Amino acid sequence: MKKNTVTFLLLLIQIFTFGQEKLLKDLDNDGIEDIIYMDSIKSTIVCKLSTQKFKAIFSKPIETLNTMSGVVLTKNGFEFFNDWMRAGNKNQFR
C-alpha cells in the first residue's frame, strides 16, 4: 500500500511539472511576470509582455513543429526546443 501511494505521488508531481503549458518569467525587468507559451495550432511561439499590456506577440510560423517541441525557462530568458529522433535544435531568447 505504501509503495502504491509513493508511486501515485511521484506520477502526480511529474504531471504538474511537465504539464505546464505556459511559462511565467519577468523578461522585460519591470517586476511583473510575463507569459510565454507554444501555440500548437498556429505553430508559433507566443509571448505576452507586461510592458505591452499583455498583448500577444507571435513569432513567425514554425514549419517543422512536432510533439517533442516546447519552451523551457533559462537563467536569462527562455529556450525553444524542437527535437525529432536524433535531430533537433534549440534557440535561446534573452
PyMOL Python script that loads the backbone (N, CA, C, O; Angstrom):
from pymol import cmd

cmd.read_pdbstr("""\
ATOM      1  N   MET A   1       0.816  -1.190   0.000  1.00  0.00           N
ATOM      2  CA  MET A   1       0.000   0.000   0.000  1.00  0.00           C
ATOM      3  C   MET A   1       0.866   1.262   0.000  1.00  0.00           C
ATOM      4  O   MET A   1       0.572   2.224  -0.711  1.00  0.00           O
ATOM      5  N   LYS A   2       1.918   1.252   0.788  1.00  0.00           N
ATOM      6  CA  LYS A   2       2.806   2.407   0.871  1.00  0.00           C
ATOM      7  C   LYS A   2       3.514   2.633  -0.466  1.00  0.00           C
ATOM      8  O   LYS A   2       3.725   3.772  -0.882  1.00  0.00           O
ATOM      9  N   LYS A   3       3.875   1.541  -1.128  1.00  0.00           N
ATOM     10  CA  LYS A   3       4.549   1.643  -2.420  1.00  0.00           C
ATOM     11  C   LYS A   3       3.611   2.255  -3.463  1.00  0.00           C
ATOM     12  O   LYS A   3       4.050   3.052  -4.293  1.00  0.00           O
ATOM     13  N   ASN A   4       2.349   1.899  -3.430  1.00  0.00           N
ATOM     14  CA  ASN A   4       1.372   2.462  -4.365  1.00  0.00           C
ATOM     15  C   ASN A   4       1.174   3.960  -4.124  1.00  0.00           C
ATOM     16  O   ASN A   4       1.039   4.733  -5.072  1.00  0.00           O
ATOM     17  N   THR A   5       1.157   4.358  -2.870  1.00  0.00           N
ATOM     18  CA  THR A   5       0.996   5.769  -2.539  1.00  0.00           C
ATOM     19  C   THR A   5       2.185   6.583  -3.023  1.00  0.00           C
ATOM     20  O   THR A   5       2.007   7.662  -3.588  1.00  0.00           O
ATOM     21  N   VAL A   6       3.377   6.086  -2.812  1.00  0.00           N
ATOM     22  CA  VAL A   6       4.581   6.790  -3.265  1.00  0.00           C
ATOM     23  C   VAL A   6       4.598   6.877  -4.783  1.00  0.00           C
ATOM     24  O   VAL A   6       4.939   7.926  -5.330  1.00  0.00           O
ATOM     25  N   THR A   7       4.243   5.813  -5.471  1.00  0.00           N
ATOM     26  CA  THR A   7       4.194   5.812  -6.934  1.00  0.00           C
ATOM     27  C   THR A   7       3.175   6.824  -7.440  1.00  0.00           C
ATOM     28  O   THR A   7       3.446   7.564  -8.386  1.00  0.00           O
ATOM     29  N   PHE A   8       2.014   6.858  -6.816  1.00  0.00           N
ATOM     30  CA  PHE A   8       0.984   7.817  -7.199  1.00  0.00           C
ATOM     31  C   PHE A   8       1.455   9.253  -7.009  1.00  0.00           C
ATOM     32  O   PHE A   8       1.236  10.099  -7.876  1.00  0.00           O
ATOM     33  N   LEU A   9       2.097   9.530  -5.885  1.00  0.00           N
ATOM     34  CA  LEU A   9       2.597  10.884  -5.633  1.00  0.00           C
ATOM     35  C   LEU A   9       3.662  11.291  -6.641  1.00  0.00           C
ATOM     36  O   LEU A   9       3.668  12.433  -7.101  1.00  0.00           O
ATOM     37  N   LEU A  10       4.558  10.383  -6.990  1.00  0.00           N
ATOM     38  CA  LEU A  10       5.590  10.691  -7.985  1.00  0.00           C
ATOM     39  C   LEU A  10       4.980  10.977  -9.351  1.00  0.00           C
ATOM     40  O   LEU A  10       5.427  11.888 -10.048  1.00  0.00           O
ATOM     41  N   LEU A  11       3.973  10.216  -9.738  1.00  0.00           N
ATOM     42  CA  LEU A  11       3.296  10.462 -11.014  1.00  0.00           C
ATOM     43  C   LEU A  11       2.555  11.790 -10.999  1.00  0.00           C
ATOM     44  O   LEU A  11       2.547  12.511 -11.997  1.00  0.00           O
ATOM     45  N   LEU A  12       1.939  12.113  -9.884  1.00  0.00           N
ATOM     46  CA  LEU A  12       1.224  13.371  -9.753  1.00  0.00           C
ATOM     47  C   LEU A  12       2.177  14.563  -9.851  1.00  0.00           C
ATOM     48  O   LEU A  12       1.871  15.556 -10.511  1.00  0.00           O
ATOM     49  N   ILE A  13       3.321  14.459  -9.199  1.00  0.00           N
ATOM     50  CA  ILE A  13       4.324  15.527  -9.269  1.00  0.00           C
ATOM     51  C   ILE A  13       4.832  15.689 -10.697  1.00  0.00           C
ATOM     52  O   ILE A  13       5.027  16.811 -11.164  1.00  0.00           O
ATOM     53  N   GLN A  14       5.044  14.583 -11.385  1.00  0.00           N
ATOM     54  CA  GLN A  14       5.522  14.644 -12.760  1.00  0.00           C
ATOM     55  C   GLN A  14       4.498  15.298 -13.681  1.00  0.00           C
ATOM     56  O   GLN A  14       4.870  16.047 -14.585  1.00  0.00           O
ATOM     57  N   ILE A  15       3.226  15.027 -13.467  1.00  0.00           N
ATOM     58  CA  ILE A  15       2.183  15.638 -14.284  1.00  0.00           C
ATOM     59  C   ILE A  15       2.180  17.147 -14.092  1.00  0.00           C
ATOM     60  O   ILE A  15       2.069  17.894 -15.063  1.00  0.00           O
ATOM     61  N   PHE A  16       2.300  17.601 -12.848  1.00  0.00           N
ATOM     62  CA  PHE A  16       2.313  19.039 -12.597  1.00  0.00           C
ATOM     63  C   PHE A  16       3.590  19.699 -13.107  1.00  0.00           C
ATOM     64  O   PHE A  16       3.558  20.857 -13.526  1.00  0.00           O
ATOM     65  N   THR A  17       4.697  18.992 -13.079  1.00  0.00           N
ATOM     66  CA  THR A  17       5.959  19.563 -13.535  1.00  0.00           C
ATOM     67  C   THR A  17       6.020  19.664 -15.047  1.00  0.00           C
ATOM     68  O   THR A  17       6.345  20.723 -15.585  1.00  0.00           O
ATOM     69  N   PHE A  18       5.714  18.579 -15.738  1.00  0.00           N
ATOM     70  CA  PHE A  18       5.833  18.559 -17.189  1.00  0.00           C
ATOM     71  C   PHE A  18       4.546  18.945 -17.898  1.00  0.00           C
ATOM     72  O   PHE A  18       4.545  19.067 -19.123  1.00  0.00           O
ATOM     73  N   GLY A  19       3.466  19.137 -17.185  1.00  0.00           N
ATOM     74  CA  GLY A  19       2.196  19.503 -17.792  1.00  0.00           C
ATOM     75  C   GLY A  19       2.016  21.003 -17.945  1.00  0.00           C
ATOM     76  O   GLY A  19       0.955  21.462 -18.370  1.00  0.00           O
ATOM     77  N   GLN A  20       3.032  21.763 -17.605  1.00  0.00           N
ATOM     78  CA  GLN A  20       2.936  23.205 -17.722  1.00  0.00           C
ATOM     79  C   GLN A  20       2.909  23.614 -19.185  1.00  0.00           C
ATOM     80  O   GLN A  20       3.808  23.258 -19.947  1.00  0.00           O
ATOM     81  N   GLU A  21       1.895  24.351 -19.578  1.00  0.00           N
ATOM     82  CA  GLU A  21       1.825  24.832 -20.940  1.00  0.00           C
ATOM     83  C   GLU A  21       2.305  26.271 -21.050  1.00  0.00           C
ATOM     84  O   GLU A  21       2.835  26.672 -22.087  1.00  0.00           O
ATOM     85  N   LYS A  22       2.125  27.047 -19.992  1.00  0.00           N
ATOM     86  CA  LYS A  22       2.526  28.450 -20.016  1.00  0.00           C
ATOM     87  C   LYS A  22       3.652  28.669 -19.011  1.00  0.00           C
ATOM     88  O   LYS A  22       3.614  28.160 -17.891  1.00  0.00           O
ATOM     89  N   LEU A  23       4.647  29.432 -19.432  1.00  0.00           N
ATOM     90  CA  LEU A  23       5.768  29.772 -18.561  1.00  0.00           C
ATOM     91  C   LEU A  23       5.601  31.199 -18.075  1.00  0.00           C
ATOM     92  O   LEU A  23       5.147  32.065 -18.824  1.00  0.00           O
ATOM     93  N   LEU A  24       5.964  31.448 -16.831  1.00  0.00           N
ATOM     94  CA  LEU A  24       5.906  32.785 -16.258  1.00  0.00           C
ATOM     95  C   LEU A  24       7.308  33.218 -15.886  1.00  0.00           C
ATOM     96  O   LEU A  24       7.984  32.545 -15.108  1.00  0.00           O
ATOM     97  N   LYS A  25       7.751  34.347 -16.442  1.00  0.00           N
ATOM     98  CA  LYS A  25       9.070  34.888 -16.123  1.00  0.00           C
ATOM     99  C   LYS A  25       9.087  36.365 -16.482  1.00  0.00           C
ATOM    100  O   LYS A  25       8.468  36.781 -17.462  1.00  0.00           O
ATOM    101  N   ASP A  26       9.790  37.149 -15.695  1.00  0.00           N
ATOM    102  CA  ASP A  26       9.911  38.583 -15.959  1.00  0.00           C
ATOM    103  C   ASP A  26      10.982  38.791 -17.026  1.00  0.00           C
ATOM    104  O   ASP A  26      12.172  38.815 -16.715  1.00  0.00           O
ATOM    105  N   LEU A  27      10.563  38.940 -18.282  1.00  0.00           N
ATOM    106  CA  LEU A  27      11.508  39.103 -19.391  1.00  0.00           C
ATOM    107  C   LEU A  27      11.933  40.554 -19.592  1.00  0.00           C
ATOM    108  O   LEU A  27      13.055  40.813 -20.028  1.00  0.00           O
ATOM    109  N   ASP A  28      11.066  41.486 -19.284  1.00  0.00           N
ATOM    110  CA  ASP A  28      11.370  42.891 -19.542  1.00  0.00           C
ATOM    111  C   ASP A  28      11.813  43.656 -18.293  1.00  0.00           C
ATOM    112  O   ASP A  28      11.870  44.885 -18.308  1.00  0.00           O
ATOM    113  N   ASN A  29      12.124  42.941 -17.223  1.00  0.00           N
ATOM    114  CA  ASN A  29      12.692  43.501 -15.980  1.00  0.00           C
ATOM    115  C   ASN A  29      11.885  44.656 -15.390  1.00  0.00           C
ATOM    116  O   ASN A  29      12.449  45.670 -14.977  1.00  0.00           O
ATOM    117  N   ASP A  30      10.561  44.496 -15.354  1.00  0.00           N
ATOM    118  CA  ASP A  30       9.737  45.517 -14.730  1.00  0.00           C
ATOM    119  C   ASP A  30       9.100  45.038 -13.429  1.00  0.00           C
ATOM    120  O   ASP A  30       8.304  45.755 -12.824  1.00  0.00           O
ATOM    121  N   GLY A  31       9.453  43.813 -12.994  1.00  0.00           N
ATOM    122  CA  GLY A  31       8.936  43.272 -11.741  1.00  0.00           C
ATOM    123  C   GLY A  31       7.626  42.512 -11.880  1.00  0.00           C
ATOM    124  O   GLY A  31       7.127  41.965 -10.896  1.00  0.00           O
ATOM    125  N   ILE A  32       7.057  42.467 -13.082  1.00  0.00           N
ATOM    126  CA  ILE A  32       5.807  41.747 -13.328  1.00  0.00           C
ATOM    127  C   ILE A  32       6.111  40.574 -14.243  1.00  0.00           C
ATOM    128  O   ILE A  32       6.789  40.736 -15.258  1.00  0.00           O
ATOM    129  N   GLU A  33       5.612  39.384 -13.889  1.00  0.00           N
ATOM    130  CA  GLU A  33       5.902  38.196 -14.694  1.00  0.00           C
ATOM    131  C   GLU A  33       5.182  38.251 -16.035  1.00  0.00           C
ATOM    132  O   GLU A  33       4.012  38.627 -16.113  1.00  0.00           O
ATOM    133  N   ASP A  34       5.896  37.872 -17.085  1.00  0.00           N
ATOM    134  CA  ASP A  34       5.366  37.803 -18.432  1.00  0.00           C
ATOM    135  C   ASP A  34       5.000  36.356 -18.760  1.00  0.00           C
ATOM    136  O   ASP A  34       5.398  35.438 -18.043  1.00  0.00           O
ATOM    137  N   ILE A  35       4.250  36.149 -19.833  1.00  0.00           N
ATOM    138  CA  ILE A  35       3.741  34.819 -20.188  1.00  0.00           C
ATOM    139  C   ILE A  35       4.347  34.388 -21.519  1.00  0.00           C
ATOM    140  O   ILE A  35       4.352  35.151 -22.486  1.00  0.00           O
ATOM    141  N   ILE A  36       4.864  33.144 -21.560  1.00  0.00           N
ATOM    142  CA  ILE A  36       5.431  32.565 -22.776  1.00  0.00           C
ATOM    143  C   ILE A  36       4.815  31.185 -22.960  1.00  0.00           C
ATOM    144  O   ILE A  36       4.745  30.408 -22.007  1.00  0.00           O
ATOM    145  N   TYR A  37       4.366  30.867 -24.181  1.00  0.00           N
ATOM    146  CA  TYR A  37       3.838  29.532 -24.451  1.00  0.00           C
ATOM    147  C   TYR A  37       3.878  29.232 -25.940  1.00  0.00           C
ATOM    148  O   TYR A  37       4.093  30.120 -26.765  1.00  0.00           O
ATOM    149  N   MET A  38       3.667  27.957 -26.268  1.00  0.00           N
ATOM    150  CA  MET A  38       3.626  27.490 -27.657  1.00  0.00           C
ATOM    151  C   MET A  38       2.170  27.389 -28.088  1.00  0.00           C
ATOM    152  O   MET A  38       1.348  26.820 -27.370  1.00  0.00           O
ATOM    153  N   ASP A  39       1.846  27.933 -29.251  1.00  0.00           N
ATOM    154  CA  ASP A  39       0.529  27.760 -29.846  1.00  0.00           C
ATOM    155  C   ASP A  39       0.661  26.677 -30.903  1.00  0.00           C
ATOM    156  O   ASP A  39       1.117  26.940 -32.015  1.00  0.00           O
ATOM    157  N   SER A  40       0.262  25.457 -30.556  1.00  0.00           N
ATOM    158  CA  SER A  40       0.463  24.332 -31.465  1.00  0.00           C
ATOM    159  C   SER A  40      -0.473  24.386 -32.669  1.00  0.00           C
ATOM    160  O   SER A  40      -0.171  23.781 -33.697  1.00  0.00           O
ATOM    161  N   ILE A  41      -1.579  25.079 -32.573  1.00  0.00           N
ATOM    162  CA  ILE A  41      -2.499  25.192 -33.711  1.00  0.00           C
ATOM    163  C   ILE A  41      -1.907  26.106 -34.779  1.00  0.00           C
ATOM    164  O   ILE A  41      -1.944  25.775 -35.964  1.00  0.00           O
ATOM    165  N   LYS A  42      -1.364  27.251 -34.375  1.00  0.00           N
ATOM    166  CA  LYS A  42      -0.757  28.192 -35.322  1.00  0.00           C
ATOM    167  C   LYS A  42       0.725  27.925 -35.540  1.00  0.00           C
ATOM    168  O   LYS A  42       1.340  28.567 -36.391  1.00  0.00           O
ATOM    169  N   SER A  43       1.314  26.992 -34.793  1.00  0.00           N
ATOM    170  CA  SER A  43       2.747  26.658 -34.859  1.00  0.00           C
ATOM    171  C   SER A  43       3.623  27.876 -34.615  1.00  0.00           C
ATOM    172  O   SER A  43       4.548  28.149 -35.380  1.00  0.00           O
ATOM    173  N   THR A  44       3.329  28.605 -33.552  1.00  0.00           N
ATOM    174  CA  THR A  44       4.087  29.801 -33.215  1.00  0.00           C
ATOM    175  C   THR A  44       4.444  29.821 -31.734  1.00  0.00           C
ATOM    176  O   THR A  44       3.855  29.100 -30.927  1.00  0.00           O
ATOM    177  N   ILE A  45       5.419  30.660 -31.391  1.00  0.00           N
ATOM    178  CA  ILE A  45       5.743  30.964 -30.001  1.00  0.00           C
ATOM    179  C   ILE A  45       4.994  32.252 -29.670  1.00  0.00           C
ATOM    180  O   ILE A  45       5.039  33.214 -30.437  1.00  0.00           O
ATOM    181  N   VAL A  46       4.310  32.272 -28.536  1.00  0.00           N
ATOM    182  CA  VAL A  46       3.541  33.446 -28.128  1.00  0.00           C
ATOM    183  C   VAL A  46       4.153  34.014 -26.855  1.00  0.00           C
ATOM    184  O   VAL A  46       4.436  33.285 -25.905  1.00  0.00           O
ATOM    185  N   CYS A  47       4.350  35.307 -26.853  1.00  0.00           N
ATOM    186  CA  CYS A  47       4.919  35.994 -25.704  1.00  0.00           C
ATOM    187  C   CYS A  47       4.015  37.181 -25.368  1.00  0.00           C
ATOM    188  O   CYS A  47       3.687  37.990 -26.236  1.00  0.00           O
ATOM    189  N   LYS A  48       3.618  37.272 -24.101  1.00  0.00           N
ATOM    190  CA  LYS A  48       2.788  38.386 -23.640  1.00  0.00           C
ATOM    191  C   LYS A  48       3.573  39.146 -22.583  1.00  0.00           C
ATOM    192  O   LYS A  48       3.766  38.661 -21.468  1.00  0.00           O
ATOM    193  N   LEU A  49       4.025  40.351 -22.947  1.00  0.00           N
ATOM    194  CA  LEU A  49       4.830  41.177 -22.045  1.00  0.00           C
ATOM    195  C   LEU A  49       3.960  42.149 -21.276  1.00  0.00           C
ATOM    196  O   LEU A  49       2.996  42.693 -21.815  1.00  0.00           O
ATOM    197  N   SER A  50       4.298  42.365 -20.023  1.00  0.00           N
ATOM    198  CA  SER A  50       3.530  43.288 -19.191  1.00  0.00           C
ATOM    199  C   SER A  50       3.689  44.732 -19.665  1.00  0.00           C
ATOM    200  O   SER A  50       2.759  45.527 -19.533  1.00  0.00           O
ATOM    201  N   THR A  51       4.850  45.080 -20.212  1.00  0.00           N
ATOM    202  CA  THR A  51       5.047  46.443 -20.706  1.00  0.00           C
ATOM    203  C   THR A  51       4.233  46.712 -21.974  1.00  0.00           C
ATOM    204  O   THR A  51       4.009  47.869 -22.332  1.00  0.00           O
ATOM    205  N   GLN A  52       3.791  45.654 -22.650  1.00  0.00           N
ATOM    206  CA  GLN A  52       2.934  45.786 -23.837  1.00  0.00           C
ATOM    207  C   GLN A  52       1.474  45.525 -23.469  1.00  0.00           C
ATOM    208  O   GLN A  52       0.655  45.260 -24.349  1.00  0.00           O
ATOM    209  N   LYS A  53       1.139  45.597 -22.169  1.00  0.00           N
ATOM    210  CA  LYS A  53      -0.206  45.365 -21.636  1.00  0.00           C
ATOM    211  C   LYS A  53      -0.720  43.973 -21.980  1.00  0.00           C
ATOM    212  O   LYS A  53      -1.908  43.792 -22.246  1.00  0.00           O
ATOM    213  N   PHE A  54       0.176  42.996 -21.973  1.00  0.00           N
ATOM    214  CA  PHE A  54      -0.104  41.581 -22.224  1.00  0.00           C
ATOM    215  C   PHE A  54      -0.747  41.331 -23.589  1.00  0.00           C
ATOM    216  O   PHE A  54      -1.525  40.391 -23.754  1.00  0.00           O
ATOM    217  N   LYS A  55      -0.418  42.177 -24.560  1.00  0.00           N
ATOM    218  CA  LYS A  55      -0.853  41.942 -25.939  1.00  0.00           C
ATOM    219  C   LYS A  55       0.008  40.809 -26.499  1.00  0.00           C
ATOM    220  O   LYS A  55       1.226  40.806 -26.319  1.00  0.00           O
ATOM    221  N   ALA A  56      -0.618  39.855 -27.171  1.00  0.00           N
ATOM    222  CA  ALA A  56       0.095  38.685 -27.685  1.00  0.00           C
ATOM    223  C   ALA A  56       1.042  39.073 -28.819  1.00  0.00           C
ATOM    224  O   ALA A  56       0.642  39.739 -29.774  1.00  0.00           O
ATOM    225  N   ILE A  57       2.301  38.649 -28.702  1.00  0.00           N
ATOM    226  CA  ILE A  57       3.305  38.838 -29.744  1.00  0.00           C
ATOM    227  C   ILE A  57       3.618  37.451 -30.282  1.00  0.00           C
ATOM    228  O   ILE A  57       4.061  36.580 -29.534  1.00  0.00           O
ATOM    229  N   PHE A  58       3.390  37.239 -31.577  1.00  0.00           N
ATOM    230  CA  PHE A  58       3.561  35.922 -32.201  1.00  0.00           C
ATOM    231  C   PHE A  58       4.859  35.874 -32.990  1.00  0.00           C
ATOM    232  O   PHE A  58       5.261  36.863 -33.602  1.00  0.00           O
ATOM    233  N   SER A  59       5.507  34.723 -32.971  1.00  0.00           N
ATOM    234  CA  SER A  59       6.663  34.506 -33.842  1.00  0.00           C
ATOM    235  C   SER A  59       6.157  34.143 -35.231  1.00  0.00           C
ATOM    236  O   SER A  59       4.957  33.960 -35.434  1.00  0.00           O
ATOM    237  N   LYS A  60       7.063  34.042 -36.170  1.00  0.00           N
ATOM    238  CA  LYS A  60       6.677  33.531 -37.482  1.00  0.00           C
ATOM    239  C   LYS A  60       6.335  32.054 -37.326  1.00  0.00           C
ATOM    240  O   LYS A  60       6.856  31.403 -36.420  1.00  0.00           O
ATOM    241  N   PRO A  61       5.471  31.503 -38.186  1.00  0.00           N
ATOM    242  CA  PRO A  61       5.125  30.073 -38.068  1.00  0.00           C
ATOM    243  C   PRO A  61       6.358  29.175 -38.209  1.00  0.00           C
ATOM    244  O   PRO A  61       7.239  29.428 -39.030  1.00  0.00           O
ATOM    245  N   ILE A  62       6.396  28.138 -37.400  1.00  0.00           N
ATOM    246  CA  ILE A  62       7.498  27.178 -37.412  1.00  0.00           C
ATOM    247  C   ILE A  62       7.082  26.014 -38.299  1.00  0.00           C
ATOM    248  O   ILE A  62       6.064  25.372 -38.039  1.00  0.00           O
ATOM    249  N   GLU A  63       7.856  25.734 -39.342  1.00  0.00           N
ATOM    250  CA  GLU A  63       7.464  24.744 -40.340  1.00  0.00           C
ATOM    251  C   GLU A  63       7.437  23.328 -39.804  1.00  0.00           C
ATOM    252  O   GLU A  63       6.492  22.587 -40.076  1.00  0.00           O
ATOM    253  N   THR A  64       8.449  22.934 -39.052  1.00  0.00           N
ATOM    254  CA  THR A  64       8.555  21.544 -38.608  1.00  0.00           C
ATOM    255  C   THR A  64       8.339  21.430 -37.101  1.00  0.00           C
ATOM    256  O   THR A  64       9.242  21.026 -36.368  1.00  0.00           O
ATOM    257  N   LEU A  65       7.159  21.780 -36.650  1.00  0.00           N
ATOM    258  CA  LEU A  65       6.821  21.677 -35.243  1.00  0.00           C
ATOM    259  C   LEU A  65       6.220  20.299 -34.990  1.00  0.00           C
ATOM    260  O   LEU A  65       5.294  19.888 -35.689  1.00  0.00           O
ATOM    261  N   ASN A  66       6.737  19.590 -34.003  1.00  0.00           N
ATOM    262  CA  ASN A  66       6.226  18.257 -33.695  1.00  0.00           C
ATOM    263  C   ASN A  66       5.870  18.156 -32.222  1.00  0.00           C
ATOM    264  O   ASN A  66       5.902  19.150 -31.497  1.00  0.00           O
ATOM    265  N   THR A  67       5.530  16.945 -31.782  1.00  0.00           N
ATOM    266  CA  THR A  67       5.099  16.759 -30.396  1.00  0.00           C
ATOM    267  C   THR A  67       6.235  16.918 -29.388  1.00  0.00           C
ATOM    268  O   THR A  67       5.977  17.137 -28.204  1.00  0.00           O
ATOM    269  N   MET A  68       7.471  16.814 -29.830  1.00  0.00           N
ATOM    270  CA  MET A  68       8.615  16.971 -28.932  1.00  0.00           C
ATOM    271  C   MET A  68       9.162  18.399 -28.973  1.00  0.00           C
ATOM    272  O   MET A  68      10.367  18.605 -28.827  1.00  0.00           O
ATOM    273  N   SER A  69       8.300  19.368 -29.168  1.00  0.00           N
ATOM    274  CA  SER A  69       8.693  20.773 -29.202  1.00  0.00           C
ATOM    275  C   SER A  69       8.105  21.492 -27.997  1.00  0.00           C
ATOM    276  O   SER A  69       7.092  21.069 -27.442  1.00  0.00           O
ATOM    277  N   GLY A  70       8.748  22.580 -27.600  1.00  0.00           N
ATOM    278  CA  GLY A  70       8.224  23.347 -26.485  1.00  0.00           C
ATOM    279  C   GLY A  70       9.152  24.463 -26.066  1.00  0.00           C
ATOM    280  O   GLY A  70      10.151  24.744 -26.728  1.00  0.00           O
ATOM    281  N   VAL A  71       8.812  25.090 -24.967  1.00  0.00           N
ATOM    282  CA  VAL A  71       9.622  26.162 -24.402  1.00  0.00           C
ATOM    283  C   VAL A  71       9.926  25.830 -22.944  1.00  0.00           C
ATOM    284  O   VAL A  71       9.086  25.276 -22.234  1.00  0.00           O
ATOM    285  N   VAL A  72      11.128  26.174 -22.509  1.00  0.00           N
ATOM    286  CA  VAL A  72      11.548  25.995 -21.119  1.00  0.00           C
ATOM    287  C   VAL A  72      12.230  27.274 -20.651  1.00  0.00           C
ATOM    288  O   VAL A  72      12.782  28.027 -21.454  1.00  0.00           O
ATOM    289  N   LEU A  73      12.186  27.504 -19.361  1.00  0.00           N
ATOM    290  CA  LEU A  73      12.839  28.684 -18.794  1.00  0.00           C
ATOM    291  C   LEU A  73      14.341  28.470 -18.710  1.00  0.00           C
ATOM    292  O   LEU A  73      14.804  27.357 -18.461  1.00  0.00           O
ATOM    293  N   THR A  74      15.093  29.532 -18.917  1.00  0.00           N
ATOM    294  CA  THR A  74      16.533  29.527 -18.714  1.00  0.00           C
ATOM    295  C   THR A  74      16.870  30.638 -17.722  1.00  0.00           C
ATOM    296  O   THR A  74      15.984  31.346 -17.243  1.00  0.00           O
ATOM    297  N   LYS A  75      18.137  30.779 -17.425  1.00  0.00           N
ATOM    298  CA  LYS A  75      18.566  31.779 -16.442  1.00  0.00           C
ATOM    299  C   LYS A  75      18.236  33.196 -16.900  1.00  0.00           C
ATOM    300  O   LYS A  75      17.789  34.018 -16.100  1.00  0.00           O
ATOM    301  N   ASN A  76      18.452  33.486 -18.181  1.00  0.00           N
ATOM    302  CA  ASN A  76      18.282  34.848 -18.684  1.00  0.00           C
ATOM    303  C   ASN A  76      17.057  35.037 -19.571  1.00  0.00           C
ATOM    304  O   ASN A  76      16.875  36.131 -20.107  1.00  0.00           O
ATOM    305  N   GLY A  77      16.220  34.040 -19.748  1.00  0.00           N
ATOM    306  CA  GLY A  77      15.066  34.161 -20.624  1.00  0.00           C
ATOM    307  C   GLY A  77      14.363  32.831 -20.777  1.00  0.00           C
ATOM    308  O   GLY A  77      14.000  32.184 -19.794  1.00  0.00           O
ATOM    309  N   PHE A  78      14.173  32.425 -22.042  1.00  0.00           N
ATOM    310  CA  PHE A  78      13.571  31.126 -22.292  1.00  0.00           C
ATOM    311  C   PHE A  78      14.197  30.504 -23.528  1.00  0.00           C
ATOM    312  O   PHE A  78      14.884  31.171 -24.302  1.00  0.00           O
ATOM    313  N   GLU A  79      13.946  29.209 -23.698  1.00  0.00           N
ATOM    314  CA  GLU A  79      14.544  28.450 -24.792  1.00  0.00           C
ATOM    315  C   GLU A  79      13.454  27.673 -25.520  1.00  0.00           C
ATOM    316  O   GLU A  79      12.631  27.009 -24.890  1.00  0.00           O
ATOM    317  N   PHE A  80      13.452  27.756 -26.837  1.00  0.00           N
ATOM    318  CA  PHE A  80      12.565  26.947 -27.668  1.00  0.00           C
ATOM    319  C   PHE A  80      13.351  25.734 -28.139  1.00  0.00           C
ATOM    320  O   PHE A  80      14.471  25.869 -28.632  1.00  0.00           O
ATOM    321  N   PHE A  81      12.763  24.544 -27.987  1.00  0.00           N
ATOM    322  CA  PHE A  81      13.431  23.335 -28.458  1.00  0.00           C
ATOM    323  C   PHE A  81      12.501  22.566 -29.392  1.00  0.00           C
ATOM    324  O   PHE A  81      11.281  22.576 -29.227  1.00  0.00           O
ATOM    325  N   ASN A  82      13.099  21.908 -30.366  1.00  0.00           N
ATOM    326  CA  ASN A  82      12.367  21.118 -31.350  1.00  0.00           C
ATOM    327  C   ASN A  82      13.183  19.857 -31.597  1.00  0.00           C
ATOM    328  O   ASN A  82      14.132  19.880 -32.381  1.00  0.00           O
ATOM    329  N   ASP A  83      12.828  18.761 -30.939  1.00  0.00           N
ATOM    330  CA  ASP A  83      13.574  17.512 -31.044  1.00  0.00           C
ATOM    331  C   ASP A  83      12.804  16.519 -31.895  1.00  0.00           C
ATOM    332  O   ASP A  83      11.580  16.417 -31.813  1.00  0.00           O
ATOM    333  N   TRP A  84      13.544  15.794 -32.709  1.00  0.00           N
ATOM    334  CA  TRP A  84      12.948  14.748 -33.517  1.00  0.00           C
ATOM    335  C   TRP A  84      13.962  13.638 -33.703  1.00  0.00           C
ATOM    336  O   TRP A  84      14.954  13.818 -34.409  1.00  0.00           O
ATOM    337  N   MET A  85      13.727  12.492 -33.080  1.00  0.00           N
ATOM    338  CA  MET A  85      14.609  11.333 -33.106  1.00  0.00           C
ATOM    339  C   MET A  85      16.044  11.740 -32.759  1.00  0.00           C
ATOM    340  O   MET A  85      16.315  12.118 -31.618  1.00  0.00           O
ATOM    341  N   ARG A  86      16.962  11.670 -33.718  1.00  0.00           N
ATOM    342  CA  ARG A  86      18.359  12.035 -33.432  1.00  0.00           C
ATOM    343  C   ARG A  86      18.696  13.442 -33.908  1.00  0.00           C
ATOM    344  O   ARG A  86      19.851  13.860 -33.833  1.00  0.00           O
ATOM    345  N   ALA A  87      17.720  14.160 -34.388  1.00  0.00           N
ATOM    346  CA  ALA A  87      17.944  15.520 -34.880  1.00  0.00           C
ATOM    347  C   ALA A  87      17.130  16.494 -34.034  1.00  0.00           C
ATOM    348  O   ALA A  87      16.232  16.088 -33.296  1.00  0.00           O
ATOM    349  N   GLY A  88      17.444  17.752 -34.144  1.00  0.00           N
ATOM    350  CA  GLY A  88      16.695  18.765 -33.418  1.00  0.00           C
ATOM    351  C   GLY A  88      17.481  20.052 -33.307  1.00  0.00           C
ATOM    352  O   GLY A  88      18.620  20.149 -33.764  1.00  0.00           O
ATOM    353  N   ASN A  89      16.853  21.039 -32.690  1.00  0.00           N
ATOM    354  CA  ASN A  89      17.534  22.306 -32.477  1.00  0.00           C
ATOM    355  C   ASN A  89      16.990  22.980 -31.232  1.00  0.00           C
ATOM    356  O   ASN A  89      15.911  22.650 -30.741  1.00  0.00           O
ATOM    357  N   LYS A  90      17.768  23.936 -30.733  1.00  0.00           N
ATOM    358  CA  LYS A  90      17.383  24.737 -29.578  1.00  0.00           C
ATOM    359  C   LYS A  90      17.726  26.184 -29.885  1.00  0.00           C
ATOM    360  O   LYS A  90      18.797  26.483 -30.414  1.00  0.00           O
ATOM    361  N   ASN A  91      16.810  27.073 -29.549  1.00  0.00           N
ATOM    362  CA  ASN A  91      17.018  28.502 -29.747  1.00  0.00           C
ATOM    363  C   ASN A  91      16.758  29.208 -28.417  1.00  0.00           C
ATOM    364  O   ASN A  91      15.715  29.021 -27.791  1.00  0.00           O
ATOM    365  N   GLN A  92      17.723  30.017 -28.005  1.00  0.00           N
ATOM    366  CA  GLN A  92      17.602  30.704 -26.727  1.00  0.00           C
ATOM    367  C   GLN A  92      17.234  32.161 -26.962  1.00  0.00           C
ATOM    368  O   GLN A  92      17.816  32.835 -27.812  1.00  0.00           O
ATOM    369  N   PHE A  93      16.256  32.637 -26.193  1.00  0.00           N
ATOM    370  CA  PHE A  93      15.799  34.026 -26.279  1.00  0.00           C
ATOM    371  C   PHE A  93      16.091  34.705 -24.954  1.00  0.00           C
ATOM    372  O   PHE A  93      15.749  34.180 -23.894  1.00  0.00           O
ATOM    373  N   ARG A  94      16.721  35.871 -25.009  1.00  0.00           N
ATOM    374  CA  ARG A  94      17.073  36.613 -23.796  1.00  0.00           C
ATOM    375  C   ARG A  94      16.416  37.969 -23.815  1.00  0.00           C
ATOM    376  O   ARG A  94      16.587  38.751 -22.880  1.00  0.00           O
TER     377      ARG A  94
END
""", "prot")
cmd.dss("prot")
cmd.show_as("cartoon", "prot")
cmd.util.cbc("prot")
cmd.orient("prot")
